[in-house]
Amino acid sequence: SPSLDGTSASSAEPAPYSFNGLDSSSSTATLADLQLSRGPFFAIRPSPNGKLLALVTSVDDPTHLSDITAAASLLNGSRKLWVVSSDLQRSLSEFDILASDAYKVASRVEGGLLDSASSTLGFEDKGGIGGTGIVQIEWCGDNTVALAWSEEVLMVGPFGDSLRYYYPSTVHLVPELDGLRIISTERHELVQKVSDDSTAVFLPGSIHPAAQLFEASETFFARQSLGSGGTTASSAGPGWRGNGRALTGSGSGSGSAVPSSRQNYASAARADDVIRAIRSGASIVTGPDGVARIALDTAAGSGSAKPTRKGEENLSEAVDTCLRAAVCEWEVGWQRKLVKAAAFGKAFLDMYDPTFFVSTAKTLRVLNAARAYEIGLPISSEEYTSPAPLPTLPHLTGPSALIARLAARNQHLLSSRIAQLLGLRPDAILKHWARAKIAKPLPTAGALDVAAQGGGSGGGGGRTAAAVAGAADRADEEVTEAIVRKFEGMLGEGVSVSYAEIARVAWGMGRIRLATKLLEYEARAVDQVPLLLNMHEDKLALVKAIESGDTDLVYHVLLRLKSQLSRGDFFRIIQAPLSDSLIPSAQQTASNTGTASSLLSVPNRLGASSGGTSGPSTSASRYALSAQQPTQYLSLASNLVEVYAREQDRELLRDYYYQDDRRTESALLVLEEVEREARVRAARRAAAAGPEGGLTGNGSHARDEQGLQDRIFKLKTAQKFFAEDKERALEAKLVEEQSRLLGFQAALETEDGGGQHRFVGLSVNETIRQCLLKGMMRKAEKLRTDWKVPDKRWWQLRVDALASNRDWEGLWAFALAKKSPIGYEPFISRLVGMGETDEAVRYVNRCMQDKTDKSRLVAFVQRHPDHQVAQELESAMDR
């Protein structure tokens, strides 16, 4: 709007602009000049539908005025109510406020225009909005604007018509979707526009088929009251809202001179004439006396009025109009009359869909129940059926919003009955009821002290604390039983309520025990377990995750506990026995202090149906039932921890084995690490050696030295773990020998010239063989002695080493030095394998001296593939 500093729209000040949104290219607001010449605006009110604006302005059209005159006219001149479209482009109506009688008699209120004297304004400054004395401006629906003075409310219609309401004091206006609430010191009123359907039925002189149907219904049912000495429809009292059309021959009850039977017949005949007229499409005419009458073909008689398609449509429309008018009515009596008229007309229709009739009846029942003084929710029919959401409940519309409002007022019984009547799911009502039940305060120590004093019993502070704890526990049990009983009682109606949601509310209110009890009835572990974790019921969360059989959920629990707890607490939880796991930490503490003795409710869900349990039972029976569950469920957590740690966190697995006193597994884990590191070093050494297999440099040797020390240390650690297990003495000895062998091999590499040859990682046999190949006889003898190498293996190694060095004389001398414990066939086979058949022949004679050795030689010759070599050996055997 124009600025309110006294300048007109035609002055040098910027003209009004409208906001069109953001330009996608520049991300700046784009404005459009509205070329508005009126203003300033002292008040702006949008209509409920957002299509119209009601503005209080002072200047009609200042474009013809000079700048000085226009500036002065902003505060002087007229005050008008201007109704315009929301884009300010289409003027709909104007109302001169200063010319109205309401302004003339209005008293002055606080406020006004600046500090100017009334003489400079050109009119009397009465304060309020624009100096008009108006204290509030609001819309009444989308049709009327209400102007509130201190003692009067003026309703301004779309064509300048006005209606005045007088009040003894200032009122407050509250706009509604379809009307206006006026709150005064004495009354609370609702002003609405009369609906088109009500106008069609009740407007005096109306010839609408609905008015005819209502008249016929009133006439027909009035015969019952006539027969019992009552009154006719036309004499139903001062509040009767008849349509103003006279019914010929209508009497006045028991005072009529016509007998009752004759009057009943006349009423029925008139009602029949009206229905026939509607069905036949006959017109309504006004007689000379000004009374509307049905134009029937009197020559042919009333029976000649035959139904037509148009007449049937008129009657059907009349029925629907009466139903819609009934919904718009607030008084139950008029609702009943209109519905009775609709039912009366429906009986004369051959084909009528009763859906709208039934839905209207349900709507009326709901509206009347909400409007009852016990509830006090005066909702209108348009608010009830409006698709637009309420500001306080943006996600709900129509009946759902009403049900939510009733539930918020703790009218859960009524809201559930409405939901049942309308076929809506009562889930939200049950959840709100449960939350309200949980929010009920628990008994306090002060209340129990007062009760104890009233009963004449005394007690110390400890007894009071125990009483408070016991009362709280009993309250939790009662609330749990009530919620479970209510929820399970609604299962047959298709209700699906999550106990986890209710438990989350209880936990948020600090009622941990109640939340834990409720979670025991949650069927979906994916909803149950996360809340248990948030409540720090870690053991129970793990048990429920395991019972679900969902390994992903179990991993979720384990990883979260691993990140939140210390290693010791984490391991204790996954290894806790089942009976301890089923007692939440809060109840364990209470049990230890003597404030609570009941165990957690644990329904047996193993093999149970999805319908849940039939209700809570006693703590002892629940615990006995849960104790029957197989304890192997808990081993699943340990197994999953092992699998995860073996792949992702070896340190965690090492700590887990150590904490669980699993010495053998700890030792095997160390040996696995040693073996894996050895493979990594071997691969790295092979890559660094190059394609020709050359030796690595000194840096690599230093790294290998450090790795060797770590390897020896880990082997000693594994040996220590094996030694702590009495059944693993052999393994402990083997690992100890392996660590000594590594130390010996490291010393060999050092003596061999700084790692020129590799000994580390070789077996005992291969180490001895390498020593023999390199002429390190004393080292080989020491290895033989320290590791108690058998003679047969020693001779095999000596033969292989001498043959590999092609020391034939040394090999012959070794064969002659002592009787061979392995015989001489190994000498021959080794030499033949190297292609030294001539040298092998020297040992044939010594081989023939032993029967066993001879048989092995014969077998060797027979299976040898080279025929020439076999002949030479046979010849040597024959000599």
Residue pairs with C-beta under 8 A, 6 or more apart in sequence:
1 16
1 36
1 39
1 40
1 41
1 44
2 8
2 9
2 13
2 15
2 16
2 36
2 39
2 40
2 41
3 13
3 14
3 40
4 40
5 13
6 71
6 74
6 75
7 13
7 70
7 71
7 74
8 39
8 59
8 62
8 65
8 67
8 70
8 71
8 73
8 74
9 15
9 16
9 36
9 37
9 38
9 39
9 62
9 63
10 37
10 62
10 63
10 65
10 67
10 70
11 67
11 70
11 71
15 33
15 34
15 35
15 36
16 33
16 34
16 36
16 39
16 88
17 31
17 32
17 33
17 34
18 31
18 32
18 34
18 87
18 88
19 29
19 31
20 29
20 30
20 31
20 32
21 29
21 30
22 28
22 29
22 30
23 29
23 30
34 87
34 88
34 89
36 88
37 61
37 62
37 63
38 57
38 59
38 60
38 61
38 62
38 82
39 57
39 58
39 59
39 74
40 57
40 58
40 74
41 55
41 56
41 57
42 56
42 57
42 58
42 79
42 129
42 130
43 54
43 55
43 56
43 129
43 130
43 134
43 137
44 53
44 54
44 55
45 53
45 54
45 55
45 137
45 138
45 139
45 145
46 52
46 53
46 54
46 86
46 139
47 53
47 54
47 139
47 142
48 139
48 141
48 142
48 175
48 176
48 177
48 178
49 142
50 86
51 85
51 86
51 142
52 83
52 84
52 85
52 86
52 92
52 139
52 142
53 83
53 84
53 85
53 86
53 88
54 81
54 82
54 83
54 137
54 139
54 145
55 81
55 82
55 83
55 84
56 79
56 80
56 81
56 82
56 97
56 129
56 130
56 132
56 134
56 137
57 79
57 80
57 82
58 73
58 74
58 75
58 76
58 77
58 78
58 79
58 80
58 130
59 70
59 73
59 74
59 77
59 78
60 77
60 78
60 80
62 70
62 73
65 73
75 113
75 114
75 116
75 120
75 121
76 120
76 121
76 122
76 123
77 122
78 96
78 97
78 98
79 96
79 97
79 98
79 123
79 130
79 131
79 132
80 94
80 95
80 96
80 97
81 94
81 95
81 97
81 137
81 145
81 147
81 156
82 91
82 93
82 94
83 91
83 92
83 93
83 94
83 145
83 158
84 90
84 91
84 92
85 92
92 158
93 158
93 159
93 160
94 160
95 145
95 156
95 160
95 162
97 103
97 132
97 134
97 147
98 123
98 132
100 154
100 162
101 164
102 147
102 149
102 152
102 154
102 162
102 164
103 126
103 132
103 133
103 149
105 152
106 126
106 132
106 133
106 149
106 150
106 151
106 152
107 126
107 133
107 149
107 150
107 151
108 125
108 126
108 127
108 133
109 126
109 127
109 128
109 133
109 135
109 149
109 150
110 127
110 128
111 127
111 128
111 129
112 125
112 126
112 127
112 128
112 131
113 121
113 125
113 130
113 131
116 125
118 124
118 125
121 131
123 131
125 131
126 132
126 133
127 133
128 134
128 135
128 149
129 135
129 137
133 149
133 150
134 147
134 148
134 149
135 148
135 149
135 150
135 170
136 148
136 172
136 173
137 145
137 146
137 147
137 148
138 145
138 146
138 148
138 173
138 174
138 175
138 180
139 145
139 146
139 175
139 180
140 146
140 155
140 175
140 179
140 180
140 191
140 192
140 193
141 176
141 177
141 178
141 179
141 180
141 192
141 193
143 157
143 158
143 193
144 155
144 156
144 157
144 158
144 180
144 193
145 155
145 156
146 153
146 154
146 155
146 156
146 173
146 180
146 182
146 191
147 153
147 154
147 156
148 154
148 170
148 171
148 172
148 173
150 169
150 170
151 166
151 167
151 168
151 169
151 170
152 164
152 165
152 166
152 167
153 164
153 165
153 167
153 171
153 173
153 182
154 162
154 163
154 164
154 165
155 162
155 163
155 164
155 165
155 191
156 162
157 163
165 182
165 191
167 182
167 184
168 184
168 185
168 186
169 184
169 185
171 182
171 183
171 184
172 182
172 183
172 184
173 180
173 181
173 182
173 183
174 180
174 181
174 182
174 183
175 181
176 190
176 380
176 383
177 380
177 382
177 383
177 386
177 388
178 192
178 193
178 380
178 382
178 383
179 190
179 191
179 192
179 193
179 380
180 190
180 191
180 192
181 188
181 189
181 190
181 191
182 188
182 189
182 190
182 191
190 378
190 380
192 380
195 324
195 325
195 328
197 210
197 321
197 322
197 324
197 325
197 328
198 325
198 328
198 329
199 206
200 206
200 208
200 210
200 211
200 321
200 325
201 208
201 210
201 211
201 214
201 243
201 321
201 322
201 325
201 338
202 211
202 241
202 242
202 243
202 325
203 211
203 243
203 244
204 243
204 244
204 245
205 243
205 244
205 245
205 292
206 243
206 244
206 245
207 284
207 292
208 318
208 321
209 278
209 314
209 315
209 317
209 318
209 321
210 317
210 318
210 321
210 322
210 325
211 243
211 245
212 274
212 277
212 278
212 284
212 294
212 318
213 274
213 275
213 278
213 315
213 318
213 319
213 322
213 341
213 342
213 344
213 345
214 243
214 322
214 337
214 338
214 341
215 243
215 245
215 247
215 274
216 270
216 271
216 274
216 275
216 278
216 341
216 344
216 345
217 271
217 337
217 340
217 341
217 344
217 345
218 233
218 242
218 337
218 341
219 233
219 247
219 250
219 267
219 270
219 271
219 274
220 267
220 268
220 271
220 344
221 233
221 340
221 344
222 231
222 232
222 233
222 267
223 263
223 264
223 267
223 268
224 230
225 231
225 232
225 253
226 232
226 251
226 253
226 256
226 260
226 263
226 264
226 267
227 260
227 261
227 263
227 264
229 253
229 254
230 253
230 254
231 237
231 252
231 253
232 250
232 251
232 252
232 253
233 240
233 242
233 247
233 250
234 240
234 242
234 246
234 247
234 250
234 252
235 252
235 253
236 242
241 334
245 291
245 292
246 289
246 291
246 292
247 270
248 270
248 291
248 293
249 266
249 270
251 258
251 263
256 263
258 266
272 302
273 294
273 296
273 302
274 294
275 315
275 345
275 348
276 282
276 296
276 302
276 305
277 284
277 294
277 295
277 296
277 305
278 311
278 314
278 315
278 318
278 345
279 305
279 307
279 308
279 311
279 312
279 314
279 315
279 348
280 305
280 306
280 307
280 308
280 311
281 308
281 310
281 311
281 314
282 294
282 295
282 296
282 305
282 311
283 295
284 292
284 293
284 294
284 295
285 292
285 293
285 294
285 295
286 292
286 293
287 293
296 302
296 305
297 304
297 305
312 349
312 350
315 345
315 348
315 349
316 349
316 352
318 345
319 342
319 345
319 346
319 349
319 352
319 357
320 342
320 356
322 338
322 339
322 341
322 342
322 345
323 338
323 339
323 342
323 356
323 357
323 360
324 360
325 338
326 334
326 335
326 338
326 339
326 342
326 360
326 364
327 360
327 363
327 364
327 367
327 381
328 381
329 335
329 338
330 371
332 368
335 364
335 368
339 360
339 361
339 364
342 357
342 360
343 357
346 352
346 354
346 357
362 421
362 422
363 381
363 384
363 385
365 421
366 384
366 399
366 402
366 418
366 421
366 422
367 379
367 381
367 384
369 375
369 414
369 417
369 418
370 377
370 378
370 379
370 402
370 406
370 414
371 377
371 378
371 379
375 406
375 409
375 411
375 414
377 402
377 405
377 406
377 409
379 402
384 398
384 399
384 402
385 398
386 397
386 398
387 397
387 398
388 397
389 395
389 396
389 397
389 401
390 396
390 397
390 401
393 401
393 404
393 405
396 404
399 418
399 422
399 424
400 424
400 428
402 418
403 415
403 418
403 419
403 424
403 428
403 429
404 428
404 432
406 412
406 414
406 415
406 418
407 415
407 428
407 429
407 432
407 433
408 432
410 436
412 429
412 432
412 433
412 436
415 426
415 429
416 426
416 429
416 430
418 424
419 425
419 426
419 429
420 426
420 493
425 494
425 495
426 490
426 493
426 495
427 495
427 496
427 497
430 486
430 487
430 490
430 495
430 497
431 497
431 501
431 502
433 486
434 483
434 486
434 487
434 497
434 502
434 505
435 502
435 505
437 479
437 482
437 483
438 479
438 502
438 505
438 506
438 509
438 511
438 514
439 509
440 479
442 471
442 472
442 475
442 511
443 468
443 471
443 472
443 475
444 468
445 464
445 465
445 468
448 464
448 467
448 468
448 471
449 464
452 458
452 459
452 464
452 467
459 467
465 595
466 594
466 595
469 590
469 595
469 596
470 595
470 596
472 513
473 513
473 590
473 596
473 598
476 511
476 513
476 514
476 517
477 517
477 598
477 616
479 514
480 514
480 517
480 518
480 601
480 616
481 615
481 616
483 499
483 502
483 518
484 518
484 521
484 613
484 615
484 616
485 615
487 495
487 497
487 499
487 521
488 612
488 613
488 614
488 615
490 497
491 611
491 612
498 522
498 524
498 527
499 518
499 519
499 521
499 522
499 523
499 528
500 519
500 522
500 524
500 527
500 528
500 531
501 527
502 518
503 514
503 515
503 516
503 518
503 519
503 522
503 531
504 515
504 531
506 512
506 514
506 515
506 518
507 515
507 531
507 534
507 535
512 535
512 586
513 584
513 586
513 587
513 596
515 531
515 535
516 532
516 535
516 537
516 540
516 584
516 586
516 587
516 600
517 600
517 601
517 616
519 528
519 531
519 532
520 600
520 601
520 602
520 603
521 601
521 603
521 612
521 613
522 528
523 605
523 610
523 612
525 544
525 545
525 547
525 548
525 550
525 553
526 548
526 550
526 553
528 544
529 541
529 544
529 545
529 548
529 553
529 556
529 557
530 556
532 538
532 540
532 541
532 544
533 541
533 557
533 560
533 561
536 585
537 584
537 585
537 586
538 557
538 561
538 565
538 573
538 585
539 573
539 576
539 580
539 581
539 583
539 584
539 585
540 581
540 582
540 584
540 600
541 557
542 554
542 557
542 558
542 561
542 573
542 574
542 581
542 637
543 578
543 581
543 582
543 633
543 634
545 553
545 554
545 556
545 557
546 554
546 633
546 634
546 636
546 637
547 605
547 606
547 629
547 633
548 554
551 640
554 636
554 637
554 640
555 640
555 644
558 574
558 637
558 640
558 641
558 644
559 644
561 570
561 573
561 574
562 570
562 652
565 573
567 652
567 655
567 659
568 659
571 655
571 656
571 659
571 660
574 634
574 637
574 638
574 641
575 634
575 638
575 660
576 634
577 631
577 634
578 626
578 627
578 629
578 631
578 633
578 634
579 623
579 626
579 627
581 634
582 599
582 600
582 602
582 623
582 626
583 591
583 599
583 600
584 600
587 596
587 598
587 599
587 600
590 596
591 597
598 619
599 619
599 620
599 622
599 623
600 619
600 622
601 616
601 617
601 619
601 622
602 622
602 623
602 625
602 626
603 612
603 613
603 622
603 625
604 625
604 626
604 628
604 629
606 629
641 652
641 653
641 656
642 653
642 656
645 652
645 653
645 656
646 653
650 669
650 673
653 669
654 666
654 669
657 663
657 665
657 666
657 669
658 666
663 721
663 722
663 724
663 725
663 728
664 721
664 722
664 725
664 728
664 731
666 718
666 721
667 717
667 718
667 719
667 721
667 722
667 728
667 731
667 735
668 718
670 714
670 715
670 717
670 718
670 721
671 715
671 718
671 735
673 714
674 711
674 714
674 715
674 718
677 707
677 710
677 711
678 711
678 761
681 704
681 707
682 761
685 696
685 700
685 704
688 696
688 700
689 695
689 696
695 755
695 756
698 754
701 754
701 755
704 755
704 760
705 746
708 742
708 746
708 760
711 742
712 739
712 742
712 743
715 735
715 738
715 739
715 742
716 736
716 739
718 735
719 732
719 735
719 736
719 739
722 728
722 729
722 731
722 732
722 735
723 729
723 732
737 787
740 786
741 764
741 767
741 787
742 760
744 767
744 783
744 786
745 759
745 760
745 761
745 762
745 767
746 759
746 760
748 759
748 767
748 771
748 776
748 779
749 755
749 756
749 757
749 758
749 759
749 760
752 759
752 774
757 770
757 774
759 767
759 770
762 770
764 783
764 787
764 789
765 789
765 793
765 797
767 783
768 780
768 783
768 784
768 789
768 794
768 797
769 797
769 800
769 801
771 777
771 779
771 780
771 783
772 780
772 797
772 798
772 801
772 802
773 801
773 804
773 805
780 797
783 789
784 794
789 797
791 821
792 821
792 822
795 820
795 821
795 822
795 826
796 822
796 826
798 814
799 811
799 814
799 822
799 826
799 827
799 830
800 830
802 810
802 811
802 814
803 811
803 830
803 831
803 834
806 834
808 836
808 839
811 827
811 839
812 842
815 824
815 827
815 843
815 846
820 827
823 847
823 850
823 852
823 853
823 856
824 843
824 846
824 847
824 850
824 853
824 857
825 847
825 853
825 856
825 857
825 860
827 840
827 843
827 847
828 840
828 843
828 844
828 847
828 857
828 860
828 873
829 860
831 837
831 839
831 840
831 843
832 840
832 864
832 869
832 873
837 869
837 872
837 873
840 873
841 872
841 873
841 876
844 857
844 873
844 876
844 877
845 876
845 879
847 853
847 854
847 857
848 854
848 857
848 877
857 873
857 877
858 877
861 870
861 873
861 874
861 877
862 870
864 870
864 873
